[in-house]
Structures are given as C-alpha cells and as structure tokens.
Amino acid sequence: MDASVMEKLLRCASYSTLHTPKLTSTHNFEFGNPNMHMKWRTRKNNNALVVNASDGGGGGGGGEVDTAVVEKDKPKVLPPRFQVLQGSPMPFGATAQEDGVNFAIYSRNATSATLCLMTPSDLPEKRVTEQIPLDQLTNKTGDVWHVFLKGDFTNMLYGYKFSGEFCPEEGHYYDSSRILLDPYAKAVLSREEFGVLGADDDCWSQMACKIPSNHEFDWEGDLPLSFAQRDLVIYEMHVRGFTRHESSKTESPGTYLGVVDKLDHLKELGVNCIELMPCHEFNELEYFSYNPVLGDYRLNYWGYSTINYFSPMLRYASAGGRNGGLDAINEFKQLVKEAHKRGIEVLMDVVFNHTAEGNENGPILSFRGVDNSVFYMLAPKGEFYNYSGCGNTFNCNHPIVRQFIVDSLRYWVTDMHVDGFRFDLASIMTRGSSLFDAVNVYGNQVEDDLLTTGSPLTNPPLIDMISNDPILRGVKLIAEAWDCGGLYQVGVFPHWGIWSEWNGKYRDTVRQFIKGTDGFSGAFAECLCGSPNLYQEGGRKPWNSINFICAHDGFTLADLVMYNDKHNLANGEDNKDGESHNNSWNCGQEGEFVSISVKRLRKRQMRNFFLCLMVSQGVPMIHMGDEYGHTKGGNNNTYCHDNYMNYFQWDKKEESSSDFFRFCRLVTNFRHECEALGLNDFPTAERLQWHGHAPETPDWSETSRFVAFTMKDLVKGELYIAFNTSHLPVTITLPERPGYRWQPLVDTSKTAPFDFLSDDVPEREREVAMKQYAQFLDGNFPTQSMEGAQITILRSRGSC
C-alpha cells in the first residue's frame, strides 16, 4: 500500500475512534487511486483498534494488505472511593480513628441498613453521593449495625437508610427512602440561617451528620469551676435573644459569640452560673406559619423540641455549618471557656421528655426511622403516649434509651465542658418504659408488680444511672419535677441526695404573699428558710431548692406587677394558650400606660420580689431581662416569637443602670458577701429568730401579712429583715441589742440611691438618709416605721 494512502487511512481511523460513538463492522472508503477499492473492517477491542485493509479489485498486488494496529489509551480504572471493612459495634456513632472512621448504630427491628454519604452540594438536592449497604453477616453484631471506612472524608456528610416493616399499629415506621440522622451525630447540617426557609420554601430541609475528625480544640487548660451549689446565682438565658436586639452592638448578634461579648454584664450583676435554654439542634421552622396578628411568622423560638442530643444548635453559631459544623462546635466551646474565665458556670436546659418527631403525623427524622418502638413510649396498638404534651414521650427507662441519655450527658460534660443540666419535664424520666418488665429492668420479678407503661417508678433506672455515674454525679443536676400528664414531684423527685428541683411551690407562695394575699405568712417563712417542709425529711439541703419568681414560662417580673390577666393574642391562638392562673397583681391598673402612683408601686413591688429572692435560703434563679424590667406586654407564652418580645433590650438596660439594675446588682452581690444567706443546712434557732410587730412575737395567723426575722451572719454581723406586704403602714419595735445599734441598708419603699445605701452613695445623701431613720433607731427601744408593700434590711453595728 502506498505510504500516503496508509497515512490517510490511519488518520481516518484515528478520527473515527475519537468521534464515532459506536464502531460499525464495515466501512467503504474511496481514495485517490480509482483502481483501488478499500474495505475497512474494524472490530472493538478493549486495548486497540484493529484495522484490516484489502484490495477490492483485480489489480496487481491484490488480496489482503498489511494489518495496522492503532493502540488506544486505556481508560482509567478508578479505585473505590472508600475501602469498606467490617467495623466495630462500639462506640455508637461515627468515630474518627487514625486510618479511617468507624460507624455504629443501634436498630433491633430493621431488616437492612445502608450508610449514605453526601457532599454539601448534594445535600440540598436530597441526593446520596455514595451508598454503602451493610451486610447482615459481616456488618452487624447483635442489634448494632457497623462498618469501618478508609478513604478521603473531606467535605463529606453521612446519614442512614433502614428497611423494615412500615406498620404503625406495631410501632414500626421503616421507610427506605428516608435519609435518617444518626442519634449519636456530633453535628447536624442543613439550613444555615435562623428562621429562613430552605430550598423550595421547605420547612424540613434534608439534614445530614458531620463526619468527625481528630481536631483538637485549645481549651487553654480549662477546668471545672466546681462551685458549691449553695453559692450559685443562676441566670436563665436564651442564646439568640440575649444579643439579637440591635442595641446589643455585638459583632455576632444572636450567637454563642454574642453571649461571650456580654458576659461581663452578668459578672457585674453578680451571676456566677448561666442556664442556657435549649442549645441542642432543633428546627425553629417546626411551627412555621403566618401570624395575622403581628403580620410575621410563628417559629419554634424557645427550642424545646430536640432533633439531636449531641449536636449544638448550628444556627446559634456565627459560623453556621462552615467546616462541616466543626466551627459551630468550637464556638460553643469558646462560650464555655470564656464563661469559666470569668468565674461563671454553664448549665444546659435539656429536653429528654420528647423529640421533634411528634405523633404519628410527625416527620421521620431520626429516632422514629431508626427504631420507633424502642425510642418512644407506645400503647399496645402503637399509639404514642403524650405525657409531654408535644405528641410523643421519649422512652427514657428503656435500657437502650437510658444508655443513650447517659452517653449524651457525658459527652457534654467531658467534651464540651458544661457544668450541669436542668431537665425539662423531668418527671417523665421517672415513668416506666413501654412494655415495662421488672425482670428486664431489675433482674428479677417484683412481687405484686402491676406497673404499666408510664407508671411512676420509685427507683427509676435512668435517674439511678445518672445519680451513680462516676462523671455525672459530680455535676449540677436540676429537675423540673412535673410533666404534662399530671405527675407533680416537687419535694419528692427521686434524688439520691444530689438532685435539685425547680421549686414551683416557692414561686407560687412568694407571689401570693408579696402581693398581699392572706393565709401565706407561714408558708412564706418556709420559703425563706429553703423549704425544709419539702426537702429536709428526705435528707436534702436548702440548696436542693432552685428558687425563682419568674422563668421563660409565664410573666416576666415587670409583667407580674403590670397585668392581672394574660394577653397572648399575638400568638395567634385566640388567647387560649398559656397559663391563666399567674398569681399576679397589676397594682391597680392593667397594662403599661397608667398613673404615676401605680408606676411607683410597681417598681417597689419589683424590688420586693427581687430582694425576697436574694435573701431566701436555697439557690436563686433570675430570668433574662428581669434585671432591667423587661416586658412582653402581658404575653406569658412567647415560645413562637423571634422579635422584640423575647430580645434582651440593651438600651433599656442602660436606662435602668442607675435605677432598678443598680438595685439588683447591689442586692445580688450583697448575697454573695453574706455567709448566712447561703447556708449549707437549714437555719436553726441558734442563727435565726422570728419576730412580729414586736420582738420574738411572730404572727402566723391567716390574716398576717407581716414576717420578720433576725439572722446572725459571721461576716456582716446580725441582720434584721422585715416584710410588710399589707397595703397599710405599720410601726414595729426592733430587738434590743445592748452595745449595738441598727443601721439601715435596704428600703424598697425608696427610690435610688436610697433603696440601697451602698458605699457608692455620696456622703451628703447618706447623711440625709441616716437622719431620716435616726428618730426611730436611736434610744433604748428602737422602732421602725414601715410603709405598705415594703421590705427593709437593717444591720447591727457597734454603738461606739
């Protein structure tokens, strides 16, 4: 064959190889030589293109010509992205190791499991980047599915798919089309901006879990502060609400870092412990709906509807989901570290009574799709028990679930350095699990055991585990000792000597007495002593009582003295939601716009409530914003408002800095200075003596609205504290103390700076105040004139 012809042939063959999608068996080509008719036959070969040329005519040199072999580039055979190995059933969750990541998840009733890996770009499309089916023989041990992967996990997220029976009547909700969250995931990624809908206006954007790495956070030697609980002053706060208002002027408003910027405010107030409202991952769009009253949208603002118990709320982080959620985790750690530097402990409000998956009509996100009949308390036909009032009840005392809860709590203590927990609706944690079986729980049958699902247990296994855990028994454990199923355990919550309780009875009694209701003087005296009627018999101490006047639920302190009735129309529920029995008093007129005299009385009552909280034995808790008189306009159930109602208003705090905030700051720090106001045990007659209008003659009658006592303090000397909650003035005779005279310190009937005669009061003004009291306090029989609705504190000083 002519060399030029062969060259053309090879060029054509090369073009065909590159541009023809499918090679045919025979091609006819006409070349420049009319005497030569060439047949080009090709056949596919994985390694080469074989070309045979033949002479189609009868001319010389006829027959087959030489065969040309054109080598093709071998296609690249990509190695598998991940090497799949058997893995280990422990620990649960995804665990980073030197050469890969181990995945382990419990599911007793699933018939198959698939590990789903996703990139951040595939996540919004609900598209799985790579699926790894788990083999029942090699990737399952008992009821635990597991696998070990080696490979490049950069920017990779994960979830699971489970197959099994979808039969709600039997408690199963398996759906292999759902990508589920690992209950043990350390970060959950989806939307990054708080309150903003996902793609296609989706309220429930697809979520996925962070694959952990071996990154180390620099704790700078941070260690637990381990304050004695009797010394705490707790401040309940909402992370977003604390700095979201524009007046906060923080670089990262509404975030963990925003809280860091304002920690010095808490230090100034005298707070040494913050209780963070829920910071576990939740979906604030859970209740998303238009609110025609305000013209905005209702959100799950408070966060009492958990999706995952290991992940911090990513949309409280300025970093959002950056770096696979690691930066958000580090922001939470930064908050804890900076709080500890300022001598402030950090408690978490945790919600183990229910999850965001709701009832049978709720979403399948994690627990329900992994093993619904294990994680939830179910009736015999699969119905959800609803002791939480939120659609489902976490099956807390099931062996798997209680271990899960303990693992979560340990993680937040050991990895995130928190100092303790407040357990929302904690009485649910004392109820028997689904299919409660004494043999399963205690190892033997209990005689006359008639316990059914949800029955209160005398020794709940979960509370037992937490109380005796070598890590958890050393942190603060606070129970909200009631639930929505009617179980009320204030004073009788199973405690093992270490659990404290939100003392709802303290709140109710103090509100009644301070507003001047008859019949509460004796009960009020118990509250001042740390509620021994509730805690002494069980071997507990005053510090087991967490005292509070206000919390996130209910009226703020300002609204408590402004409204007789709730005003919840803004919630869009026709004012049917929220507590109707608030034990509040509006001081004569309802609402914000009232006479000057009513406003003065309200400020006095606010001082009365705050001072009462700080001179009571037990642990005081302040609600965010009460220190400057935050109002929510009489709305006592602001769970759905991401707006001014729930935002701490820093401009208002500044306006109050020389008035009510000053009073709160001075009273709180006075409590810290007084050894006698935070006793380790209930006060006895050696320290405390009760008085009435005359010394040592207390009046505990039904009509009494006056309570007074003296308390010996090893630092401040003897204190005389009197409460007149009648609307009428009284004149009282003070106890005689030869060689000493009583000096005024606090008088809630006066305005600043005379309400608290601290060292910062100018000398001239102090002299004026002292002269006003001198006519009563000088002489052999000192007296004190008290106005209605007044609390006074005097202290004894040497008369020389």
Secondary structure, DSSP 8 states (H G I E B T S, - for coil): --HHHHHHHHHHHHHHHHH-SS--SEEEEE-S-TT-EEEEEEE--SSEEEEEEEE-SSSTT-SEEEEEEEE---------SEEEE---S-SSEEEEETTEEEEEEE-SS-SEEEEEEE-TTTGGGT--SEEEEE-TTTSEETTEEEEEEEE--TT-EEEEEEE--EEGGGTEE--TT--B--TT-S-EES--STT---GGG-SS---EEE---------TT-------GGG--EEEE-HHHHH-SGGG--SSTTSHHHHHHTHHHHHHHT--EEEES--EEE-TTTT-EEETTTTEEE---S--SEEEEEEE-GGGSTTTTGGGGHHHHHHHHHHHHHHHHTT-EEEEEE--S--TT-STTS--SSHHHHHHHHHB-B-TTS-B--TTSSS--B-TTSHHHHHHHHHHHHHHHHTT---EEEETTGGGGGB--TT--HHHHHSS--TT----TT-B-SS-HHHHHHHH-TTGGGSEEEE--B-TTS-B-TTTS--TTT-EEE-HHHHHHHHHHHTT-TT-HHHHHHHHTT-HHHHTTTT--GGGEEEES--SSS--HHHHTT-SS---GGGTSTT-SS-S------TTS-SSS--HHHHHHHHHHHHHHHHHHHHSSSEEEEETTTTTT---TT-S--TT--STTTS--HHHHHHTTTTHHHHHHHHHHHHHH-GGGS-SS---TTTEEEE-SSTT----STT--EEEEEEEETTTEEEEEEEE-SSS-EEEE----TTEEEEEEEETTS-TTTTB--TTS-HHHHHHHHHHHHHHHSSSS-EEEE-SSEEEEEEEEE--
